[in-house]
Amino acid sequence: AFRSGDYGMGAIVDNGTGNFTINWDSDFGAADYAVAVMGDFDSTANGAVQFGYYSKTASSVRVLCGSNTTALNDCDDFSVMATGSRN
């Protein structure tokens, strides 16, 4: 289950396996804010968790999650932190 609405986070959209869009309650001033993502797999997944963002706008960021043994994979848990100037 997704937890949204915490600390400026709006809706979270599941775009498919390992692919999520995080929407912000308040837009950033531009798409040049910093994003950090971390998370984990349960004990049945192989490899290390790898994250990246696919696209970033002032109002959202699209996050990809996978492991070094699979292309994309849903994580059991992940956290997103963003910092930058707001409108």
RABEL-V32003 format. One line per field, one symbol per residue. ss: DSSP state (@ for helix, = for strand, . for the rest). psi: psi as a letter, one per 20 degrees, with the letter a starting at -180 (. if undefined). burial: b if it has 24 or more other ideal C-beta (glycine too) atoms within 12 Angstrom, else e. Layout:
ss->???
psi->???
burial->???
This chain:
ss->........========..======...=.....=======........========...========..=......=======..=.
psi->qqorjpljpcqppojapkoqppqqgpqrhrjkrqpppqarraiiqqrqppqrpgqprhirppppparjiqfqppqhpqqppqqapr.
burial->eeeeeeeebeebeeeeebbbbbbbeeebeeeebebebebebeeeeeeebbbebeebeebbbbbbbbbeeeeebbbeebbbebeeeee
